[in-house]
Amino acid sequence: MNRRKLKLSLKIITGSLFLFLILGYSLYQSRNLLMGPVITINEPKNGSTTEEQMIKIAGAAKNIKSISLDDRPIFIDEAGSFSEKLLLSNGYNIIKISAWDKFDKKTDRLIEVVYRQKVVGGGL
């Protein structure tokens, strides 16, 4: 009887280990679906100040179905990169990039940029 119990215990342990490995691998592979859309902004840096009124917004997005810049749809390439030009208002600007995945999870990124016009001349 001890030998039968040992074999049964060994089968239970082996089966449990196998199921644990399958579950762990499944969770590892589905991590991108579980975490939702991811937006990375490369430029401009948040909180930066510029004297150029036209700036380039560039970055990358993963796990997305659609993406927008200030509620205007933008496009990404096959690698997930995007690059858009934006005209800034004088002073403080907030730029919002939103992305949705196929399960309608939404992610927003805000970029704050200050535009100061170049001072030309300045002599009295």
N, CA, C and O atoms as a DFTB+ gen file, in Angstrom:
496 C
 N C O
     1  1       0.811      -1.187       0.000
     2  2       0.000       0.000       0.000
     3  2       0.857       1.254       0.000
     4  3       0.496       2.240      -0.643
     5  1       1.963       1.245       0.692
     6  2       2.815       2.428       0.743
     7  2       3.342       2.784      -0.637
     8  3       3.482       3.958      -0.980
     9  1       3.631       1.760      -1.420
    10  2       4.138       2.007      -2.765
    11  2       3.056       2.660      -3.633
    12  3       3.363       3.559      -4.416
    13  1       1.790       2.221      -3.508
    14  2       0.684       2.814      -4.255
    15  2       0.469       4.267      -3.842
    16  3       0.236       5.126      -4.692
    17  1       0.544       4.541      -2.553
    18  2       0.368       5.902      -2.063
    19  2       1.495       6.801      -2.560
    20  3       1.267       7.960      -2.904
    21  1       2.704       6.262      -2.596
    22  2       3.844       7.041      -3.089
    23  2       3.675       7.371      -4.569
    24  3       3.934       8.502      -4.980
    25  1       3.239       6.391      -5.383
    26  2       2.999       6.635      -6.806
    27  2       1.884       7.658      -7.001
    28  3       1.992       8.544      -7.849
    29  1       0.819       7.537      -6.223
    30  2      -0.293       8.478      -6.328
    31  2       0.155       9.890      -5.938
    32  3      -0.197      10.863      -6.605
    33  1       0.919       9.995      -4.876
    34  2       1.432      11.298      -4.447
    35  2       2.342      11.906      -5.507
    36  3       2.286      13.105      -5.777
    37  1       3.176      11.065      -6.100
    38  2       4.085      11.533      -7.147
    39  2       3.302      12.027      -8.369
    40  3       3.663      13.043      -8.962
    41  1       2.234      11.316      -8.747
    42  2       1.402      11.743      -9.872
    43  2       0.701      13.068      -9.564
    44  3       0.608      13.941     -10.427
    45  1       0.218      13.212      -8.351
    46  2      -0.461      14.450      -7.961
    47  2       0.508      15.623      -7.985
    48  3       0.171      16.700      -8.479
    49  1       1.696      15.424      -7.462
    50  2       2.705      16.488      -7.446
    51  2       3.124      16.851      -8.869
    52  3       3.228      18.032      -9.200
    53  1       3.362      15.855      -9.706
    54  2       3.764      16.100     -11.090
    55  2       2.647      16.821     -11.857
    56  3       2.918      17.775     -12.586
    57  1       1.414      16.378     -11.701
    58  2       0.281      17.020     -12.367
    59  2       0.086      18.447     -11.900
    60  3      -0.188      19.338     -12.704
    61  1       0.226      18.666     -10.602
    62  2       0.082      20.016     -10.058
    63  2       1.177      20.936     -10.591
    64  3       0.901      22.083     -10.942
    65  1       2.387      20.460     -10.654
    66  2       3.503      21.241     -11.179
    67  2       3.274      21.585     -12.643
    68  3       3.529      22.711     -13.071
    69  1       2.789      20.602     -13.416
    70  2       2.506      20.825     -14.827
    71  2       1.415      21.885     -15.000
    72  3       1.559      22.783     -15.829
    73  1       0.342      21.795     -14.239
    74  2      -0.735      22.787     -14.307
    75  2      -0.248      24.172     -13.876
    76  3      -0.635      25.177     -14.472
    77  1       0.590      24.229     -12.857
    78  2       1.159      25.497     -12.397
    79  2       2.016      26.131     -13.493
    80  3       1.942      27.341     -13.707
    81  1       2.819      25.338     -14.180
    82  2       3.652      25.857     -15.271
    83  2       2.797      26.373     -16.428
    84  3       3.098      27.422     -16.998
    85  1       1.743      25.652     -16.776
    86  2       0.861      26.098     -17.857
    87  2       0.161      27.394     -17.473
    88  3       0.075      28.311     -18.289
    89  1      -0.332      27.484     -16.260
    90  2      -0.996      28.696     -15.792
    91  2      -0.024      29.881     -15.760
    92  3      -0.369      30.981     -16.192
    93  1       1.173      29.655     -15.254
    94  2       2.191      30.719     -15.204
    95  2       2.568      31.206     -16.588
    96  3       2.693      32.411     -16.810
    97  1       2.752      30.283     -17.521
    98  2       3.099      30.661     -18.889
    99  2       1.953      31.422     -19.556
   100  3       2.190      32.386     -20.283
   101  1       0.718      30.995     -19.313
   102  2      -0.451      31.680     -19.877
   103  2      -0.546      33.113     -19.354
   104  3      -0.809      34.038     -20.121
   105  1      -0.333      33.296     -18.060
   106  2      -0.359      34.649     -17.491
   107  2       0.770      35.511     -18.055
   108  3       0.580      36.699     -18.318
   109  1       1.942      34.907     -18.238
   110  2       3.073      35.631     -18.795
   111  2       2.772      36.095     -20.219
   112  3       3.077      37.232     -20.578
   113  1       2.179      35.229     -21.024
   114  2       1.869      35.578     -22.404
   115  2       0.731      36.588     -22.513
   116  3       0.688      37.359     -23.472
   117  1      -0.181      36.601     -21.560
   118  2      -1.326      37.511     -21.627
   119  2      -1.088      38.818     -20.882
   120  3      -2.016      39.616     -20.753
   121  1       0.108      39.060     -20.393
   122  2       0.398      40.271     -19.616
   123  2       0.128      41.532     -20.419
   124  3      -0.328      42.527     -19.855
   125  1       0.399      41.520     -21.733
   126  2       0.147      42.707     -22.553
   127  2      -1.337      43.013     -22.642
   128  3      -1.732      44.178     -22.638
   129  1      -2.165      41.974     -22.722
   130  2      -3.611      42.198     -22.765
   131  2      -4.122      42.706     -21.425
   132  3      -5.023      43.543     -21.376
   133  1      -3.553      42.206     -20.352
   134  2      -4.025      42.578     -19.026
   135  2      -3.610      43.991     -18.640
   136  3      -4.336      44.671     -17.914
   137  1      -2.460      44.437     -19.112
   138  2      -1.984      45.745     -18.674
   139  2      -2.576      46.892     -19.488
   140  3      -2.458      48.044     -19.071
   141  1      -3.204      46.627     -20.624
   142  2      -3.848      47.677     -21.392
   143  2      -2.875      48.441     -22.263
   144  3      -1.720      48.041     -22.411
   145  1      -3.345      49.560     -22.850
   146  2      -2.495      50.335     -23.751
   147  2      -1.359      51.041     -23.013
   148  3      -1.505      51.467     -21.868
   149  1      -0.237      51.152     -23.697
   150  2       0.950      51.803     -23.125
   151  2       1.404      52.887     -24.103
   152  3       1.597      52.623     -25.289
   153  1       1.573      54.115     -23.591
   154  2       2.037      55.247     -24.411
   155  2       3.357      55.739     -23.835
   156  3       3.467      56.004     -22.638
   157  1       4.356      55.858     -24.702
   158  2       5.655      56.419     -24.322
   159  2       5.882      57.684     -25.148
   160  3       5.807      57.650     -26.376
   161  1       6.156      58.790     -24.479
   162  2       6.400      60.063     -25.162
   163  2       7.905      60.322     -25.175
   164  3       8.538      60.401     -24.122
   165  1       8.472      60.453     -26.375
   166  2       9.904      60.728     -26.506
   167  2      10.200      62.232     -26.558
   168  3      11.190      62.698     -25.995
   169  1       9.341      62.971     -27.229
   170  2       9.501      64.416     -27.284
   171  2       8.165      65.092     -27.472
   172  3       7.301      64.525     -28.141
   173  1       7.952      66.238     -26.939
   174  2       8.811      67.035     -26.062
   175  2       8.775      66.488     -24.634
   176  3       7.896      65.705     -24.272
   177  1       9.719      66.906     -23.862
   178  2       9.756      66.514     -22.454
   179  2       8.677      67.273     -21.699
   180  3       8.439      68.454     -21.951
   181  1       8.034      66.588     -20.778
   182  2       6.988      67.215     -19.974
   183  2       7.580      68.355     -19.154
   184  3       8.617      68.188     -18.511
   185  1       6.922      69.514     -19.174
   186  2       7.390      70.671     -18.415
   187  2       8.421      71.511     -19.138
   188  3       8.986      72.435     -18.553
   189  1       8.677      71.207     -20.400
   190  2       9.706      71.961     -21.124
   191  2       9.185      73.322     -21.583
   192  3       7.980      73.558     -21.663
   193  1      10.131      74.200     -21.880
   194  2       9.834      75.536     -22.407
   195  2      10.480      75.634     -23.780
   196  3      11.606      75.179     -23.982
   197  1       9.757      76.233     -24.723
   198  2      10.283      76.346     -26.080
   199  2       9.999      77.730     -26.646
   200  3       9.063      78.415     -26.233
   201  1      10.839      78.123     -27.608
   202  2      10.615      79.366     -28.336
   203  2      10.109      79.073     -29.741
   204  3       9.906      79.996     -30.530
   205  1       9.902      77.793     -30.062
   206  2       9.369      77.386     -31.359
   207  2       7.876      77.149     -31.217
   208  3       7.445      76.388     -30.350
   209  1       7.079      77.801     -32.068
   210  2       5.633      77.647     -31.959
   211  2       5.180      76.295     -32.498
   212  3       4.216      75.725     -31.987
   213  1       5.850      75.773     -33.514
   214  2       5.517      74.467     -34.084
   215  2       6.451      73.432     -33.465
   216  3       7.668      73.500     -33.633
   217  1       5.862      72.466     -32.741
   218  2       6.694      71.432     -32.125
   219  2       6.297      70.063     -32.661
   220  3       5.213      69.882     -33.217
   221  1       7.192      69.116     -32.483
   222  2       6.931      67.746     -32.901
   223  2       6.621      66.911     -31.668
   224  3       7.368      66.935     -30.690
   225  1       5.515      66.171     -31.718
   226  2       5.146      65.226     -30.669
   227  2       5.507      63.855     -31.213
   228  3       4.976      63.439     -32.243
   229  1       6.403      63.149     -30.536
   230  2       6.840      61.842     -31.020
   231  2       6.881      60.856     -29.864
   232  3       7.170      61.212     -28.721
   233  1       6.586      59.621     -30.193
   234  2       6.620      58.581     -29.173
   235  2       6.231      57.243     -29.767
   236  3       6.303      57.031     -30.977
   237  1       5.816      56.342     -28.883
   238  2       5.432      55.001     -29.309
   239  2       4.247      54.535     -28.470
   240  3       4.053      54.981     -27.339
   241  1       3.467      53.639     -29.041
   242  2       2.314      53.082     -28.348
   243  2       2.276      51.578     -28.581
   244  3       2.604      51.094     -29.664
   245  1       1.873      50.855     -27.556
   246  2       1.753      49.397     -27.651
   247  2       0.366      48.987     -27.169
   248  3      -0.254      49.675     -26.358
   249  1      -0.100      47.873     -27.676
   250  2      -1.373      47.271     -27.270
   251  2      -2.546      48.207     -27.517
   252  3      -3.431      48.320     -26.667
   253  1      -2.572      48.877     -28.656
   254  2      -3.644      49.848     -28.889
   255  2      -4.493      49.474     -30.099
   256  3      -4.047      48.788     -31.019
   257  1      -5.720      49.948     -30.060
   258  2      -6.643      49.852     -31.197
   259  2      -6.708      51.198     -31.906
   260  3      -6.726      51.266     -33.134
   261  1      -6.743      52.285     -31.103
   262  2      -6.768      53.634     -31.679
   263  2      -6.045      54.594     -30.744
   264  3      -5.880      54.332     -29.552
   265  1      -5.613      55.731     -31.330
   266  2      -4.869      56.726     -30.562
   267  2      -5.263      58.108     -31.064
   268  3      -5.563      58.290     -32.244
   269  1      -5.259      59.084     -30.152
   270  2      -5.615      60.447     -30.550
   271  2      -4.713      61.452     -29.852
   272  3      -4.194      61.209     -28.762
   273  1      -4.543      62.594     -30.522
   274  2      -3.787      63.726     -29.997
   275  2      -4.772      64.878     -29.865
   276  3      -5.286      65.374     -30.867
   277  1      -5.036      65.303     -28.640
   278  2      -6.036      66.343     -28.368
   279  2      -7.364      66.023     -29.067
   280  3      -7.947      66.873     -29.739
   281  1      -7.824      64.792     -28.895
   282  2      -9.096      64.288     -29.433
   283  2      -9.154      64.252     -30.959
   284  3     -10.241      64.214     -31.535
   285  1      -8.006      64.264     -31.612
   286  2      -7.921      64.144     -33.067
   287  2      -7.166      62.854     -33.377
   288  3      -6.032      62.693     -32.927
   289  1      -7.765      61.929     -34.138
   290  2      -7.088      60.655     -34.416
   291  2      -5.736      60.863     -35.092
   292  3      -5.591      61.700     -35.982
   293  1      -4.767      60.096     -34.659
   294  2      -3.447      60.098     -35.306
   295  2      -3.123      58.661     -35.690
   296  3      -3.812      57.728     -35.277
   297  1      -2.088      58.495     -36.468
   298  2      -1.733      57.184     -36.978
   299  2      -0.363      56.766     -36.469
   300  3       0.511      57.594     -36.214
   301  1      -0.203      55.461     -36.329
   302  2       1.081      54.903     -35.912
   303  2       1.602      54.004     -37.025
   304  3       0.832      53.507     -37.847
   305  1       2.921      53.798     -37.045
   306  2       3.486      52.888     -38.039
   307  2       3.450      51.454     -37.511
   308  3       2.918      51.199     -36.431
   309  1       4.010      50.533     -38.263
   310  2       3.971      49.116     -37.895
   311  2       4.695      48.833     -36.585
   312  3       4.357      47.882     -35.880
   313  1       5.681      49.647     -36.260
   314  2       6.435      49.450     -35.016
   315  2       5.736      50.095     -33.821
   316  3       6.178      49.930     -32.684
   317  1       4.652      50.825     -34.066
   318  2       3.926      51.492     -32.982
   319  2       4.380      52.915     -32.726
   320  3       3.954      53.528     -31.747
   321  1       5.238      53.456     -33.586
   322  2       5.749      54.821     -33.405
   323  2       4.803      55.834     -34.044
   324  3       4.131      55.546     -35.034
   325  1       4.770      57.021     -33.454
   326  2       3.990      58.110     -34.031
   327  2       4.789      59.394     -33.966
   328  3       5.678      59.550     -33.129
   329  1       4.456      60.325     -34.874
   330  2       5.104      61.623     -34.919
   331  2       4.114      62.604     -35.541
   332  3       3.653      62.410     -36.665
   333  1       3.798      63.648     -34.799
   334  2       2.836      64.655     -35.249
   335  2       3.380      66.040     -34.936
   336  3       4.105      66.227     -33.959
   337  1       3.025      67.008     -35.773
   338  2       3.380      68.409     -35.518
   339  2       2.177      69.093     -34.887
   340  3       1.029      68.789     -35.212
   341  1       2.462      70.033     -33.968
   342  2       1.405      70.733     -33.265
   343  2       1.795      72.192     -33.101
   344  3       2.931      72.506     -32.748
   345  1       0.851      73.074     -33.359
   346  2       1.052      74.505     -33.211
   347  2       0.652      74.904     -31.790
   348  3      -0.482      74.669     -31.373
   349  1       1.582      75.507     -31.048
   350  2       1.329      75.879     -29.659
   351  2       0.727      77.277     -29.555
   352  3       0.981      78.140     -30.396
   353  1      -0.064      77.483     -28.524
   354  2      -0.556      78.818     -28.184
   355  2       0.500      79.501     -27.330
   356  3       1.337      78.831     -26.726
   357  1       0.469      80.825     -27.273
   358  2       1.416      81.553     -26.437
   359  2       1.149      81.217     -24.971
   360  3       0.005      81.266     -24.520
   361  1       2.188      80.882     -24.240
   362  2       2.049      80.572     -22.819
   363  2       1.993      79.078     -22.545
   364  3       2.668      78.282     -23.197
   365  1       1.172      78.718     -21.566
   366  2       1.078      77.356     -21.053
   367  2       0.166      76.497     -21.926
   368  3      -0.965      76.893     -22.210
   369  1       0.643      75.322     -22.357
   370  2      -0.122      74.409     -23.202
   371  2      -0.165      73.031     -22.551
   372  3       0.836      72.557     -22.015
   373  1      -1.325      72.397     -22.602
   374  2      -1.462      71.011     -22.158
   375  2      -1.851      70.183     -23.375
   376  3      -2.854      70.460     -24.032
   377  1      -1.057      69.176     -23.664
   378  2      -1.281      68.299     -24.804
   379  2      -1.712      66.940     -24.254
   380  3      -1.048      66.383     -23.379
   381  1      -2.819      66.410     -24.766
   382  2      -3.341      65.133     -24.279
   383  2      -3.275      64.089     -25.380
   384  3      -3.788      64.287     -26.481
   385  1      -2.630      62.970     -25.058
   386  2      -2.591      61.829     -25.968
   387  2      -3.367      60.700     -25.290
   388  3      -3.073      60.327     -24.155
   389  1      -4.354      60.166     -25.994
   390  2      -5.195      59.096     -25.463
   391  2      -5.091      57.874     -26.364
   392  3      -4.965      57.998     -27.582
   393  1      -5.144      56.693     -25.755
   394  2      -5.107      55.449     -26.518
   395  2      -6.090      54.458     -25.913
   396  3      -6.300      54.424     -24.701
   397  1      -6.692      53.647     -26.793
   398  2      -7.637      52.620     -26.385
   399  2      -7.162      51.280     -26.914
   400  3      -6.616      51.198     -28.014
   401  1      -7.369      50.217     -26.124
   402  2      -7.072      48.882     -26.615
   403  2      -8.355      48.231     -27.126
   404  3      -9.416      48.856     -27.122
   405  1      -8.258      46.980     -27.562
   406  2      -9.436      46.336     -28.146
   407  2     -10.506      45.995     -27.111
   408  3     -11.612      45.599     -27.480
   409  1     -10.199      46.142     -25.832
   410  2     -11.195      45.934     -24.776
   411  2     -11.723      47.270     -24.246
   412  3     -12.393      47.308     -23.214
   413  1     -11.423      48.364     -24.952
   414  2     -11.825      49.729     -24.606
   415  2     -11.238      50.241     -23.299
   416  3     -11.811      51.128     -22.667
   417  1     -10.095      49.687     -22.886
   418  2      -9.348      50.289     -21.784
   419  2      -8.681      51.539     -22.351
   420  3      -8.134      51.512     -23.453
   421  1      -8.728      52.619     -21.603
   422  2      -8.185      53.888     -22.077
   423  2      -7.009      54.325     -21.211
   424  3      -7.016      54.157     -19.992
   425  1      -6.013      54.882     -21.861
   426  2      -4.856      55.458     -21.178
   427  2      -4.649      56.865     -21.715
   428  3      -4.695      57.079     -22.926
   429  1      -4.422      57.823     -20.826
   430  2      -4.142      59.203     -21.204
   431  2      -2.748      59.590     -20.740
   432  3      -2.301      59.181     -19.669
   433  1      -2.068      60.380     -21.555
   434  2      -0.798      60.985     -21.176
   435  2      -0.924      62.480     -21.422
   436  3      -1.353      62.909     -22.494
   437  1      -0.549      63.265     -20.426
   438  2      -0.578      64.725     -20.552
   439  2       0.850      65.244     -20.625
   440  3       1.727      64.812     -19.876
   441  1       1.065      66.184     -21.548
   442  2       2.371      66.821     -21.696
   443  2       2.141      68.317     -21.509
   444  3       1.286      68.911     -22.167
   445  1       2.901      68.911     -20.618
   446  2       2.799      70.348     -20.373
   447  2       4.004      71.027     -21.001
   448  3       5.151      70.680     -20.719
   449  1       3.723      72.010     -21.865
   450  2       4.780      72.733     -22.576
   451  2       4.469      74.226     -22.497
   452  3       3.320      74.639     -22.655
   453  1       5.492      75.021     -22.252
   454  2       5.340      76.477     -22.224
   455  2       5.991      77.037     -23.480
   456  3       7.159      76.771     -23.766
   457  1       5.203      77.827     -24.232
   458  2       5.722      78.489     -25.427
   459  2       5.918      79.972     -25.116
   460  3       4.986      80.672     -24.719
   461  1       7.155      80.428     -25.308
   462  2       7.479      81.852     -25.141
   463  2       8.001      82.366     -26.465
   464  3       8.941      81.813     -27.036
   465  1       7.380      83.431     -26.947
   466  2       7.822      84.004     -28.208
   467  2       9.222      84.574     -28.070
   468  3       9.601      85.100     -27.024
   469  1       9.979      84.455     -29.151
   470  2      11.325      85.034     -29.167
   471  2      11.194      86.554     -29.098
   472  3      10.326      87.146     -29.739
   473  1      12.058      87.162     -28.322
   474  2      12.085      88.625     -28.222
   475  2      13.086      89.105     -29.264
   476  3      14.268      88.764     -29.216
   477  1      12.587      89.907     -30.215
   478  2      13.447      90.435     -31.275
   479  2      13.791      91.874     -30.927
   480  3      12.916      92.659     -30.562
   481  1      15.054      92.213     -31.040
   482  2      15.489      93.580     -30.722
   483  2      15.608      93.740     -29.217
   484  3      16.322      92.980     -28.563
   485  1      14.930      94.699     -28.680
   486  2      14.971      94.902     -27.243
   487  2      15.720      96.161     -26.852
   488  3      15.805      96.482     -25.667
   489  1      16.257      96.873     -27.811
   490  2      16.985      98.105     -27.499
   491  2      16.038      99.283     -27.291
   492  3      14.942      99.305     -27.852
   493  1      16.448     100.247     -26.502
   494  2      15.643     101.456     -26.281
   495  2      16.034     102.559     -27.176
   496  3      15.452     103.642     -27.112
